[in-house]
Amino acid sequence: MNMPLVQKLELCFWDLVIYLLSHNTLVRQLVPLFSRIENRREIALSLLMVFGGGLAGLLLGLALPVLWSLLA
């Protein structure tokens, strides 16, 4: 297929999600749990802050070597 890389990645992602939801019982048990957590605003905000902090740390870890090489 001749499509952009982003669309190919999206198709791969959804193929994986559909496969896991169809064949993995642990994933099927976790989906309702996360749905209930999402409905509780305080827990959802806490998880969002943890995820945001992790993402910020990842981006900082990726950016520091580039910045260091530019300054050297």
C-alpha positions in Angstrom: 0.0 0.0 0.0 1.1 3.5 -0.8 0.2 5.5 2.3 2.1 7.9 4.6 4.1 6.4 7.5 1.7 7.8 10.1 -1.2 5.9 8.6 0.8 2.7 8.5 1.8 3.1 12.2 -1.9 3.8 13.1 -3.0 0.6 11.3 -0.3 -1.4 13.1 -1.3 0.1 16.4 -5.0 -0.8 16.0 -4.1 -4.3 14.7 -2.2 -4.8 17.9 -5.0 -3.4 20.1 -7.6 -5.6 18.4 -5.4 -8.7 18.7 -4.7 -8.0 22.4 -8.3 -7.4 23.2 -9.3 -10.5 21.3 -6.7 -13.0 22.7 -5.3 -11.6 26.0 -7.5 -12.1 29.1 -5.3 -9.7 31.2 -5.9 -6.8 28.8 -9.6 -7.5 28.8 -9.6 -7.3 32.6 -7.6 -4.1 32.6 -9.7 -2.2 30.2 -12.7 -1.9 32.5 -10.4 -1.1 35.4 -8.9 1.9 33.6 -12.3 2.9 32.5 -13.4 3.2 36.1 -10.2 5.0 37.0 -10.9 7.5 34.2 -14.3 8.3 35.7 -12.7 9.3 39.0 -11.3 12.8 38.4 -8.6 12.8 41.2 -7.1 9.5 40.2 -7.2 10.4 36.5 -5.4 13.7 37.2 -2.8 11.9 39.3 -2.1 9.4 36.5 -2.0 12.3 34.0 0.7 14.0 36.1 2.7 10.9 36.4 2.5 10.3 32.7 3.3 13.9 32.0 6.4 13.8 34.3 7.6 10.6 32.6 7.1 12.2 29.2 9.0 15.3 30.3 11.8 13.2 31.6 12.0 11.2 28.4 12.1 14.3 26.3 14.7 15.9 28.5 16.8 12.7 28.3 16.6 12.8 24.5 17.2 16.5 24.2 20.2 16.8 26.6 22.7 14.9 24.4 21.7 17.0 21.4 22.1 20.2 23.4 25.4 19.1 24.9 26.8 18.3 21.4 25.7 21.7 20.2 27.5 23.5 23.1 30.6 21.4 22.8 
